[in-house]
Amino acid sequence: MKLSKNLYKYIEIFIILTFLFVLDLTNKYFGYVFFNPNPYFIFSLFIAVRYGINLTILVGVISTLYVFLSVFFSVKNDFFNVIISWEILKIPLFIFSLGFIIGFFRDIYIQQIELQYDQIKLLKSRIDDLEDDIRKYKNITDDLEHKLILEKQGLSLLVEKLKDIEYNNSEDIFNEAIDLISEFIYAKTVSIYILNKNNFLRLKVRKGEQFLPNSFAVDKSIVISTAKEFGSATSNVLFLTETEFNFEYEPAMAVSITDNNKVLGFITVEVIDPEKINKNTETYLKILSDWLGTLLLASKELNQDNDNTMFYQMKKFNKILEKIEERFKKFKIPYSIISGTYDKKFSVEEIRSFIRDTDFLFLDEKTKEFKIILTSCSAKGLKRVKENLEKYAYINIQEAYSKDE
Protein backbone atom coordinates (compact mmCIF):
# COMPACT_ATOMS: atom_id res chain seq x y z
CA MET A 1 0.00 0.00 0.00
CA LYS A 2 2.82 2.38 0.95
CA LEU A 3 4.75 1.49 -2.24
CA SER A 4 1.74 2.31 -4.42
CA LYS A 5 1.35 5.71 -2.70
CA ASN A 6 5.03 6.60 -3.34
CA LEU A 7 4.73 5.46 -6.94
CA TYR A 8 1.70 7.71 -7.36
CA LYS A 9 3.77 10.68 -6.14
CA TYR A 10 6.55 10.01 -8.65
CA ILE A 11 4.07 9.61 -11.50
CA GLU A 12 2.32 12.84 -10.51
CA ILE A 13 5.62 14.80 -10.51
CA PHE A 14 6.83 13.31 -13.78
CA ILE A 15 3.55 13.98 -15.62
CA ILE A 16 3.25 17.62 -14.49
CA LEU A 17 6.90 18.50 -15.16
CA THR A 18 6.77 16.78 -18.54
CA PHE A 19 3.58 18.69 -19.36
CA LEU A 20 5.35 21.99 -18.52
CA PHE A 21 8.34 20.97 -20.63
CA VAL A 22 6.18 20.05 -23.65
CA LEU A 23 4.26 23.32 -23.27
CA ASP A 24 7.58 25.17 -23.14
CA LEU A 25 8.91 23.53 -26.30
CA THR A 26 5.65 23.95 -28.18
CA ASN A 27 5.41 27.69 -27.46
CA LYS A 28 9.18 28.35 -27.40
CA TYR A 29 9.15 29.84 -23.92
CA PHE A 30 12.93 29.31 -23.65
CA GLY A 31 12.68 27.31 -20.41
CA TYR A 32 10.32 29.90 -18.90
CA VAL A 33 13.40 32.04 -18.27
CA PHE A 34 11.49 35.26 -18.79
CA PHE A 35 8.41 34.13 -16.80
CA ASN A 36 7.99 35.67 -13.38
CA PRO A 37 7.34 33.63 -11.37
CA ASN A 38 8.77 30.59 -13.13
CA PRO A 39 6.25 27.66 -13.40
CA TYR A 40 8.94 25.19 -12.37
CA PHE A 41 9.66 27.27 -9.28
CA ILE A 42 5.97 27.47 -8.34
CA PHE A 43 5.57 23.71 -8.78
CA SER A 44 8.66 23.01 -6.64
CA LEU A 45 7.20 25.13 -3.81
CA PHE A 46 3.95 23.16 -4.06
CA ILE A 47 5.88 19.88 -3.81
CA ALA A 48 7.97 21.21 -0.88
CA VAL A 49 4.83 22.08 1.08
CA ARG A 50 3.07 18.84 0.21
CA TYR A 51 5.84 16.20 0.25
CA GLY A 52 8.97 17.68 1.85
CA ILE A 53 12.67 17.91 1.03
CA ASN A 54 13.28 14.61 -0.74
CA LEU A 55 10.74 15.06 -3.53
CA THR A 56 11.57 18.78 -3.76
CA ILE A 57 15.17 17.84 -4.67
CA LEU A 58 13.83 15.42 -7.29
CA VAL A 59 11.63 18.21 -8.74
CA GLY A 60 14.64 20.55 -8.75
CA VAL A 61 16.79 18.06 -10.66
CA ILE A 62 14.11 17.32 -13.29
CA SER A 63 13.16 21.04 -13.61
CA THR A 64 16.82 22.02 -14.13
CA LEU A 65 17.22 19.28 -16.72
CA TYR A 66 14.11 20.43 -18.63
CA VAL A 67 15.24 24.10 -18.53
CA PHE A 68 18.66 23.18 -19.91
CA LEU A 69 17.08 21.01 -22.62
CA SER A 70 14.74 23.84 -23.63
CA VAL A 71 17.68 26.26 -23.84
CA PHE A 72 19.71 23.69 -25.78
CA PHE A 73 16.96 23.24 -28.38
CA SER A 74 16.72 27.03 -28.75
CA VAL A 75 20.44 28.01 -28.89
CA LYS A 76 22.44 24.94 -29.71
CA ASN A 77 25.53 26.85 -30.94
CA ASP A 78 25.96 29.03 -27.85
CA PHE A 79 24.44 26.67 -25.25
CA PHE A 80 27.25 26.64 -22.67
CA ASN A 81 27.66 30.40 -22.61
CA VAL A 82 23.92 30.88 -22.17
CA ILE A 83 23.38 28.39 -19.29
CA ILE A 84 26.09 29.97 -17.12
CA SER A 85 24.30 33.32 -17.21
CA TRP A 86 22.43 34.56 -14.14
CA GLU A 87 19.07 34.47 -15.92
CA ILE A 88 19.41 30.71 -16.35
CA LEU A 89 21.22 29.72 -13.15
CA LYS A 90 18.87 31.64 -10.86
CA ILE A 91 16.07 29.21 -11.75
CA PRO A 92 17.65 26.04 -10.22
CA LEU A 93 19.18 28.15 -7.46
CA PHE A 94 15.79 29.46 -6.30
CA ILE A 95 14.14 26.07 -6.78
CA PHE A 96 16.71 24.23 -4.63
CA SER A 97 17.23 26.91 -1.96
CA LEU A 98 13.63 27.91 -1.26
CA GLY A 99 12.39 24.36 -1.83
CA PHE A 100 14.93 23.05 0.70
CA ILE A 101 14.00 25.66 3.32
CA ILE A 102 10.25 25.15 2.97
CA GLY A 103 10.63 21.36 2.77
CA PHE A 104 12.83 21.36 5.88
CA PHE A 105 10.27 23.17 8.02
CA ARG A 106 7.50 21.08 6.51
CA ASP A 107 9.31 17.85 7.48
CA ILE A 108 9.84 19.12 11.03
CA TYR A 109 6.15 19.95 11.27
CA ILE A 110 5.13 16.52 9.92
CA GLN A 111 7.57 14.78 12.29
CA GLN A 112 6.00 16.60 15.23
CA ILE A 113 2.55 15.57 14.05
CA GLU A 114 3.68 11.94 13.64
CA LEU A 115 5.38 12.05 17.03
CA GLN A 116 2.21 13.35 18.64
CA TYR A 117 0.19 10.74 16.75
CA ASP A 118 2.52 8.01 18.04
CA GLN A 119 2.18 9.42 21.56
CA ILE A 120 -1.60 9.42 21.19
CA LYS A 121 -1.49 5.79 20.02
CA LEU A 122 0.76 4.92 22.95
CA LEU A 123 -1.54 6.71 25.37
CA LYS A 124 -4.59 4.98 23.88
CA SER A 125 -2.81 1.67 24.28
CA ARG A 126 -2.00 2.51 27.90
CA ILE A 127 -5.58 3.60 28.48
CA ASP A 128 -6.81 0.28 27.06
CA ASP A 129 -4.39 -1.57 29.33
CA LEU A 130 -5.49 0.48 32.32
CA GLU A 131 -9.14 -0.15 31.50
CA ASP A 132 -8.38 -3.89 31.37
CA ASP A 133 -6.60 -3.63 34.73
CA ILE A 134 -9.51 -1.64 36.16
CA ARG A 135 -11.94 -4.33 34.97
CA LYS A 136 -9.76 -7.02 36.52
CA TYR A 137 -9.39 -5.14 39.80
CA LYS A 138 -13.12 -4.42 39.84
CA ASN A 139 -13.85 -8.12 39.37
CA ILE A 140 -11.36 -8.98 42.12
CA THR A 141 -12.78 -6.26 44.40
CA ASP A 142 -16.34 -7.42 43.79
CA ASP A 143 -15.22 -10.98 44.37
CA LEU A 144 -13.48 -10.09 47.65
CA GLU A 145 -16.40 -7.94 48.80
CA HIS A 146 -18.76 -10.81 48.06
CA LYS A 147 -16.52 -13.20 49.96
CA LEU A 148 -16.23 -10.88 52.96
CA ILE A 149 -20.00 -10.60 53.20
CA LEU A 150 -20.62 -14.31 52.76
CA GLU A 151 -17.67 -15.44 54.89
CA LYS A 152 -19.13 -13.39 57.71
CA GLN A 153 -22.52 -15.02 57.58
CA GLY A 154 -22.36 -17.73 54.88
CA LEU A 155 -22.12 -20.78 57.12
CA SER A 156 -24.77 -19.42 59.47
CA LEU A 157 -27.01 -18.87 56.44
CA LEU A 158 -26.47 -22.47 55.42
CA VAL A 159 -27.32 -23.67 58.92
CA GLU A 160 -30.58 -21.71 58.76
CA LYS A 161 -31.38 -23.39 55.44
CA LEU A 162 -30.64 -26.78 56.95
CA LYS A 163 -33.04 -26.02 59.79
CA ASP A 164 -35.87 -24.93 57.53
CA ILE A 165 -35.61 -27.26 54.53
CA GLU A 166 -37.17 -30.70 54.67
CA TYR A 167 -34.70 -33.09 53.03
CA ASN A 168 -36.01 -36.27 51.45
CA ASN A 169 -32.57 -37.81 50.88
CA SER A 170 -28.85 -37.15 51.13
CA GLU A 171 -28.69 -35.74 47.57
CA ASP A 172 -30.60 -32.66 48.76
CA ILE A 173 -27.82 -31.87 51.22
CA PHE A 174 -25.19 -31.98 48.50
CA ASN A 175 -27.32 -29.86 46.20
CA GLU A 176 -27.58 -27.24 48.93
CA ALA A 177 -23.83 -27.40 49.58
CA ILE A 178 -22.86 -27.05 45.92
CA ASP A 179 -25.16 -24.04 45.52
CA LEU A 180 -23.33 -22.34 48.37
CA ILE A 181 -19.90 -23.19 46.91
CA SER A 182 -20.88 -21.86 43.51
CA GLU A 183 -22.29 -18.69 45.09
CA PHE A 184 -19.09 -18.04 47.04
CA ILE A 185 -16.49 -18.49 44.30
CA TYR A 186 -18.47 -17.54 41.16
CA ALA A 187 -17.47 -20.80 39.48
CA LYS A 188 -19.12 -21.77 36.20
CA THR A 189 -19.01 -25.49 37.01
CA VAL A 190 -18.53 -27.12 40.44
CA SER A 191 -18.86 -30.79 41.28
CA ILE A 192 -18.49 -33.12 44.25
CA TYR A 193 -16.99 -36.59 43.75
CA ILE A 194 -17.00 -39.50 46.19
CA LEU A 195 -13.87 -41.66 46.39
CA ASN A 196 -14.61 -45.38 46.28
CA LYS A 197 -12.48 -48.09 47.87
CA ASN A 198 -10.90 -48.95 44.51
CA ASN A 199 -9.51 -45.38 44.22
CA PHE A 200 -12.18 -44.51 41.67
CA LEU A 201 -14.08 -41.22 41.64
CA ARG A 202 -17.84 -41.15 41.13
CA LEU A 203 -19.86 -37.99 40.68
CA LYS A 204 -22.14 -37.09 43.58
CA VAL A 205 -23.52 -33.78 42.30
CA ARG A 206 -22.61 -31.13 39.73
CA LYS A 207 -23.70 -27.55 39.04
CA GLY A 208 -22.90 -26.06 35.64
CA GLU A 209 -21.87 -27.40 32.26
CA GLN A 210 -19.99 -30.71 32.42
CA PHE A 211 -16.26 -30.76 31.79
CA LEU A 212 -14.96 -33.77 33.73
CA PRO A 213 -16.27 -37.33 33.22
CA ASN A 214 -18.82 -38.62 35.72
CA SER A 215 -16.42 -41.31 36.88
CA PHE A 216 -12.69 -41.88 36.48
CA ALA A 217 -9.63 -43.12 38.38
CA VAL A 218 -7.87 -40.65 40.67
CA ASP A 219 -4.47 -41.29 39.07
CA LYS A 220 -5.76 -40.04 35.72
CA SER A 221 -5.74 -36.47 37.11
CA ILE A 222 -2.57 -34.78 38.33
CA VAL A 223 -4.55 -31.97 40.00
CA ILE A 224 -6.79 -34.36 41.95
CA SER A 225 -3.90 -36.70 42.80
CA THR A 226 -2.01 -33.71 44.23
CA ALA A 227 -5.10 -32.62 46.17
CA LYS A 228 -5.37 -36.12 47.61
CA GLU A 229 -1.79 -35.91 48.86
CA PHE A 230 -1.65 -32.29 50.04
CA GLY A 231 -5.32 -31.40 50.66
CA SER A 232 -5.74 -29.00 47.74
CA ALA A 233 -4.30 -28.19 44.32
CA THR A 234 -4.89 -25.96 41.31
CA SER A 235 -4.19 -26.37 37.61
CA ASN A 236 -0.91 -24.50 38.18
CA VAL A 237 0.65 -27.82 39.20
CA LEU A 238 0.39 -28.91 35.56
CA PHE A 239 3.12 -26.39 34.69
CA LEU A 240 5.42 -27.86 37.34
CA THR A 241 5.21 -31.50 36.33
CA GLU A 242 7.03 -33.33 33.59
CA THR A 243 4.44 -36.11 33.63
CA GLU A 244 2.17 -36.32 30.61
CA PHE A 245 -1.43 -35.48 31.41
CA ASN A 246 -4.81 -35.59 29.72
CA PHE A 247 -6.55 -32.22 29.90
CA GLU A 248 -9.91 -33.99 29.88
CA TYR A 249 -9.33 -35.13 33.49
CA GLU A 250 -7.84 -31.91 34.92
CA PRO A 251 -10.10 -29.50 36.86
CA ALA A 252 -9.14 -25.89 37.58
CA MET A 253 -9.09 -26.60 41.34
CA ALA A 254 -9.60 -29.56 43.64
CA VAL A 255 -9.89 -29.84 47.44
CA SER A 256 -10.08 -33.14 49.29
CA ILE A 257 -12.94 -33.92 51.67
CA THR A 258 -11.55 -35.84 54.64
CA ASP A 259 -12.63 -37.35 57.92
CA ASN A 260 -9.97 -38.40 60.43
CA ASN A 261 -7.31 -37.96 57.72
CA LYS A 262 -9.19 -40.34 55.45
CA VAL A 263 -10.05 -38.93 52.02
CA LEU A 264 -13.76 -39.41 51.33
CA GLY A 265 -14.10 -37.34 48.15
CA PHE A 266 -13.28 -34.07 46.40
CA ILE A 267 -14.80 -30.70 45.68
CA THR A 268 -13.67 -29.97 42.13
CA VAL A 269 -13.98 -26.64 40.38
CA GLU A 270 -14.21 -27.71 36.76
CA VAL A 271 -14.60 -24.32 35.05
CA ILE A 272 -13.81 -20.89 36.57
CA ASP A 273 -12.34 -17.57 35.41
CA PRO A 274 -8.50 -17.70 35.67
CA GLU A 275 -8.24 -14.64 37.95
CA LYS A 276 -10.40 -16.44 40.53
CA ILE A 277 -7.90 -19.28 40.90
CA ASN A 278 -6.22 -17.94 44.03
CA LYS A 279 -5.49 -18.67 47.68
CA ASN A 280 -8.71 -17.03 48.89
CA THR A 281 -10.84 -19.37 46.80
CA GLU A 282 -8.70 -22.33 47.82
CA THR A 283 -8.99 -21.46 51.52
CA TYR A 284 -12.75 -21.19 51.41
CA LEU A 285 -13.08 -24.48 49.56
CA LYS A 286 -11.07 -26.09 52.36
CA ILE A 287 -13.53 -24.72 54.93
CA LEU A 288 -16.50 -26.11 53.02
CA SER A 289 -14.76 -29.44 52.41
CA ASP A 290 -14.28 -29.80 56.16
CA TRP A 291 -18.00 -29.23 56.66
CA LEU A 292 -18.88 -31.70 53.92
CA GLY A 293 -16.66 -34.35 55.47
CA THR A 294 -19.24 -35.20 58.09
CA LEU A 295 -22.06 -35.28 55.53
CA LEU A 296 -20.09 -37.64 53.31
CA LEU A 297 -19.40 -39.84 56.27
CA ALA A 298 -23.11 -40.21 56.92
CA SER A 299 -23.87 -40.84 53.28
CA LYS A 300 -21.00 -43.29 52.84
CA GLU A 301 -21.87 -45.27 55.93
CA LEU A 302 -25.45 -45.54 54.82
CA ASN A 303 -24.57 -46.60 51.31
CA GLN A 304 -21.61 -48.91 51.95
CA ASP A 305 -21.06 -49.94 55.55
CA ASN A 306 -24.69 -50.74 56.16
CA ASP A 307 -24.85 -53.34 53.38
CA ASN A 308 -28.24 -52.02 52.28
CA THR A 309 -29.91 -52.92 55.61
CA MET A 310 -32.36 -50.42 57.07
CA PHE A 311 -30.89 -50.00 60.58
CA TYR A 312 -27.66 -50.13 62.61
CA GLN A 313 -26.77 -52.25 65.57
CA MET A 314 -26.94 -50.28 68.82
CA LYS A 315 -23.19 -50.70 69.38
CA LYS A 316 -22.55 -48.20 66.56
CA PHE A 317 -24.63 -45.46 68.15
CA ASN A 318 -21.86 -43.78 70.19
CA LYS A 319 -19.41 -43.82 67.31
CA ILE A 320 -21.79 -42.11 64.88
CA LEU A 321 -23.11 -39.72 67.53
CA GLU A 322 -19.53 -38.64 68.18
CA LYS A 323 -19.19 -37.61 64.50
CA ILE A 324 -22.53 -35.77 64.53
CA GLU A 325 -21.54 -33.94 67.73
CA GLU A 326 -18.18 -33.00 66.22
CA ARG A 327 -19.99 -31.46 63.24
CA PHE A 328 -22.28 -29.57 65.61
CA LYS A 329 -19.32 -28.10 67.52
CA LYS A 330 -17.61 -27.02 64.32
CA PHE A 331 -20.53 -25.69 62.33
CA LYS A 332 -23.50 -25.50 64.73
CA ILE A 333 -25.50 -27.84 62.47
CA PRO A 334 -28.36 -29.07 64.68
CA TYR A 335 -29.35 -32.66 65.32
CA SER A 336 -32.01 -34.46 67.33
CA ILE A 337 -32.11 -37.69 69.32
CA ILE A 338 -35.11 -39.97 70.00
CA SER A 339 -34.83 -43.07 72.16
CA GLY A 340 -37.30 -45.59 73.57
CA THR A 341 -38.50 -49.17 73.53
CA TYR A 342 -40.73 -51.25 71.25
CA ASP A 343 -42.57 -54.59 71.28
CA LYS A 344 -42.56 -57.43 68.79
CA LYS A 345 -44.94 -55.65 66.38
CA PHE A 346 -42.24 -53.03 65.63
CA SER A 347 -41.86 -52.45 61.87
CA VAL A 348 -38.54 -51.06 60.55
CA GLU A 349 -40.12 -50.30 57.17
CA GLU A 350 -42.83 -48.15 58.74
CA ILE A 351 -40.33 -46.16 60.80
CA ARG A 352 -38.07 -45.71 57.79
CA SER A 353 -40.98 -44.34 55.76
CA PHE A 354 -41.01 -41.02 57.63
CA ILE A 355 -37.32 -40.46 58.44
CA ARG A 356 -34.72 -39.48 55.87
CA ASP A 357 -31.87 -41.40 54.26
CA THR A 358 -29.42 -39.25 56.23
CA ASP A 359 -31.06 -40.15 59.56
CA PHE A 360 -29.72 -43.09 61.59
CA LEU A 361 -31.87 -45.83 63.13
CA PHE A 362 -30.28 -48.11 65.80
CA LEU A 363 -31.88 -51.25 67.27
CA ASP A 364 -31.04 -53.63 70.10
CA GLU A 365 -33.14 -56.69 69.29
CA LYS A 366 -32.42 -58.32 72.67
CA THR A 367 -33.55 -55.46 74.92
CA LYS A 368 -36.10 -54.12 72.37
CA GLU A 369 -34.56 -50.65 72.54
CA PHE A 370 -34.20 -48.18 69.69
CA LYS A 371 -32.45 -44.85 69.06
CA ILE A 372 -32.79 -42.42 66.18
CA ILE A 373 -30.33 -39.67 65.20
CA LEU A 374 -32.02 -37.03 63.07
CA THR A 375 -29.20 -35.23 61.27
CA SER A 376 -29.54 -31.53 60.41
CA CYS A 377 -32.75 -31.47 62.39
CA SER A 378 -33.94 -28.75 64.81
CA ALA A 379 -36.69 -28.91 67.42
CA LYS A 380 -39.27 -28.20 64.74
CA GLY A 381 -38.29 -31.30 62.73
CA LEU A 382 -38.03 -33.38 65.90
CA LYS A 383 -41.61 -32.51 66.81
CA ARG A 384 -42.88 -33.82 63.44
CA VAL A 385 -41.02 -37.11 63.73
CA LYS A 386 -42.08 -37.57 67.36
CA GLU A 387 -45.74 -37.02 66.45
CA ASN A 388 -45.47 -39.72 63.77
CA LEU A 389 -43.87 -42.19 66.19
CA GLU A 390 -46.54 -41.60 68.83
CA LYS A 391 -49.14 -42.88 66.39
CA TYR A 392 -47.78 -46.40 66.89
CA ALA A 393 -49.00 -48.14 70.05
CA TYR A 394 -46.04 -50.54 70.12
CA ILE A 395 -43.55 -47.64 70.49
CA ASN A 396 -42.75 -46.11 73.89
CA ILE A 397 -40.71 -42.88 73.58
CA GLN A 398 -38.52 -42.38 76.64
CA GLU A 399 -36.40 -39.42 75.55
CA ALA A 400 -36.47 -36.86 72.73
CA TYR A 401 -34.33 -33.73 72.49
CA SER A 402 -32.69 -31.43 69.99
CA LYS A 403 -29.29 -29.84 70.04
CA ASP A 404 -29.37 -26.68 67.96
CA GLU A 405 -27.72 -23.95 70.05
N, C-alpha and C positions, 0 to 999 in steps of 0.2 A: 504493500500500500504506500509506504514511504517512498520507495523507488519510483513508483508511477507519478507521485506528486512532484518529485525533483525533475523527472523527465518532462513533465508538463511545463515546468518553469523554463527549462532550456529551449524547448520548442517555441514557447511564447516569445522569448528573447530573440531567437534566431529569425522567426517569421517577421517580427516588427522591424528589426534592424535591416533585414533583407528588403522589406517593403520600402523603407526609407532610402536605401541604396539604389533600388530600381527606379524610384521616383526621382532621385537625384540624377541618375544617368539619363533618364528619359527627357527631363527638362533642362539638363545641362546647368545644374545649380552649383557646380564646381565644389562639391563636397560640403555644401551649405556654409562655405566660408564667409560669405557676406550676409548670412542670416543672423539676426539678433533678436531673440536668443537662438542658438543652434539647436535644431531638432534632436541631434544625438545627445547634446548636453541635457536637454529637458528630459529625454527618456532615461538617461543615466541617473538623474536625480529621483525619478519615479521608482526605478529599480532599487536605489539606495534606501529609500524610505520603506519600500515594501519588503525587500529580501535581504538587505544588509551588504556588508563589505564584499564578500566573496563573489556574488553575482554582479556587483557593481564593477569590480575589476574585469570580469569577463566581458561586460558591456563596453567598458573602456577599450579593451583590446580589439574587439570586433569593430567598434565605431572608428577607432584610429585606422584600422586596416581598410575599412570602406572609404574613409576620407582620402587616404593615400591612393587607393585605386581610382577614385573619381578624379583626383588631380592628375594621376598618371595618364588616364584616358584623354584628358583635356590638353595637357602640355607634355607630351612624351619627350620632346627634345630637351626641355629645360626642367625636367622633373625634380632632380636633386637640389637645384638652386631654389626652386619654389617651396619645397616641403620644409626647408630649414628657416623659412621666413616666420616672423612672429604671427602673422595672420593664420598660418597653418598650425604651428606648434601650440598656439594658445588653446586650440580646441581639445586635444588630448590632455593638456595640462589642467584645464578647468574640470574636464570630466573626471580625471583621476583624483585631483586634490579635493574638490568639493564632494565628489561621490564618496571618497574615503572618510572624510569628516562626518558627513551625514550618516553614512553606513555604520561608522564606529559608535556614534551615540545611539543609533537605532538598535544595534546589537546589544549595547549595555542595557537599554530599556527592556528589550525582549528577554534578556537573561534575568533581569530582576522580576519580570512577570513570571517566567518559568520557575524561578526560585520560589516565589511566593505561591505559585500553583503547587509546586512540590511540597512546600510547607503545609499548604491547605490539605493536600492528600495525606500527608503524614499525620496531621492533626485529626483528620477524619478517621484515619485508621486507629489512632490512639483513642478517639472518642468511641469507636465501635468496640475496641478492646475493653475500655472502661465500662461501657454499657453491658458487655458480656459479664465482666467481673461483678457489676452491680446486680445483675440478674442472679448470678451464682450466690453472691453474699445474701441477697434477699431470700433466695430459696433456703440457704443455710440458716439465716436468721429466723425465718418462718418455721423451719423445721425445729430449731432449738426452742423457740418460743412455745411451739406445740408440745414439745417433749416436757418442758418445764411445767406447763400447765397439767399435762396428763400424769407426769411422774409424781406430782404433788398429790393427786387424787385418783389416779388411774386404777390402782389396785383396789382402793376402797369402792370405786364405782363398780368394779367387777364383782366385788363381794355383794354389793347391793343387788346386782343383777342375779347373782346366784341365789340370793334369798327370795327374790320375787318370782323367778321363772320356774315353772314346773317342768322338769326334765323327764322325758319318757325313756331315754337310754343314754349311754355314755357318749354317743356321737354328738349329742346336743352340747355337752360340756366342751368338747374340742371345737365345735363350731363357734361357740362363744369366745373361746380363747384365741382362735385364729383371727376373729374379727378385731379383737383388741390389739393383737400384734400388728395386723395390717394398718390399723388406725394410728398406732404409735410411730411406725417407721415409714409410712407412705410407700410400702412396697407394692409392686404391681402383681406379683404372685408370691404367696407364702404357702408352705405346706408343712405338715407334721407327719413324720415317718416313725413307725414302730420297728425296733430291731428284734428280729426273731433269733432263736437259739442257734440257727445255722448261719449266723452273721449275714442275714439277708434283710433288706429293708422293704417294708410294705407300707404303702400310703394309708394314713389314717384319715386325713382331711386336707383339702386344698382350697385356697381362695385365689382366683385369678386364672389367667390362661396358662395351660400346662406347658412346662418346658422339660422337666425331668420325667423319666418313666415312672409308672405306678409301683413298680417293684424292680429291685436290682441289688446286686451284691455290694457290700460296703467298699470292698477293695477296688471296685471299678472307678470310684471317685477319690481323687487326691484330697479335695477340700473336705469331704466328709470323713475320710480316714484320718486326716489331721485333726479334725474336730473331735473325733473319738479319742484320740491320744491326748490332746491338750485342752479339750473342753470347748474350743471355738476355733474357727478359721474362716478366712475370706478367700476370694479368688486370687488375691495377690500371691498366695503360696504357689500358684501355677508358674509364676515368673521365676521362682527360686528353686524349682526342681528340674532335674535333667531327665526325669522319668517321662515317658510318653503318656499322654492322657487323651481321653475322648471327651470332647467338649460337651457331648450330649449328656454326660453324667455329672457335670460340674456346676453346682449352684453358685450364686454370687456370695452367699454367706451360709454358714452352718453352725449350729450350737447344739451340743449334746444335752440330752435330758437324762439326768442320773438320779439314782436313789441308793444311798450308802455306797457311793463310788462305783455302782454298777450302771452301765449305760443301758437305758431302756428305749431310747429313740432319739430323734433329732428334729429340731426346728430348722427348716431350710428356707432361705430366701432365694427363690428361683430367679426372679426378675426384679431389679430395682435400679434407680438412677445411680450412675457411678459415684456422684458426689455424696450420696447417702451411705456409701460403704465406709464407715468410720468407727472409731472406738466407742462413740456414744451409742450408736445403733447396736454394736456388739455387746456392750455392757447391759443394755436394757433387755436384749434377747436372753442373756444369761439369767437375769432376774426372773423373766417369765418361764424359762426352762426349768428353773428350780421349783417354781410353783406347779408346773405341769408334771413334775416328777411324781408327786403323790397321786395325781389323777391317773397317770399311766400305770402306776403300781396297782391301783384298784382295778382298772380295766384289764390289766395283764393277768392279775390273779383270777379274775372272774373268767377270763377266756381260756386260760391255759392251765393254771394250777388246780382249778376246780374240776377239771375233766368233765365239763358239761353237766355236772350235778347242780341241783338247785339250792344247796345249802352247804355250810361249813360245819366241821366238827367244832364243838365248844372250845377245844384246846387252842384253836387258832384266834380266839376272840381277843386276848390281850395283845398279841402280836400286831394284829391289824388295827386295833384301837390305838396302839402306840403311834402308828404311822398317821392316823387321822388326827390325833392330838398334836403331833409334831407340825402338821400342816396348819392346824388352828393357831398354834403359837406363832408361826411364821407369818401367816397371811390373814389371820382372823376369819377364816372360812368356817362357818358354823356347822355343827353336826348335832344329831339327836340320838339318844339311846332309849330303847324300850326293852324291858325284860319281864319275864313272867313264867307261868307254867301252862301246860296243856294236857288234855287227856287223849285217849287212843283215837278219837275221831279227828284229830288234828290233820289238816290237809296242807301240805307244802305248796301245792299248785294254787290253792285259793289265796294263801298269803302272798305268794309271788305275784299274783295278778294285780295287786294294788301298791306294790313297792317297785322301785326302779332297778334297772340293771346294775347301777352303781351302788345300790344299797346292799348291805351284807346281812345274811340270815344265818344264825348259829343255832344248832340243836344238840342237846344231850339226851339221847334216846333212852338212857337208863333212868335218869332222874326226871325225865319229861319237862326239862327246862328249855327255854328259848331266849335268845337275845337278838336284837336287830340294831344295826348301826345305819342310820339314815345320813348319808354323806351330803354335804352342802344343803343342809336342811335346818331351818330356824324353827322357832316355837310354833309359827303359823303352820308349817308343813307337818310338824309333829302332831298337832291337834287333828289334822285330817286323817293321818294314818291311824292314830289312836282310836278315833271314832269308828273307822272301818273294822279295826280289830275287836272292838267292844260288841260288834254285831254277832260275834261267834260265841256261843255259850260255852264251848269247850276251851276257851282261852281265858286265863286269869292274869290280868296285867298287874304286876307288883311294883314296877317302877317305870317312870317315863320322864325324861328331862332333856332340855336342849342346852347346848353350850354355844352361845353366839355373842358373847361380850368378853 
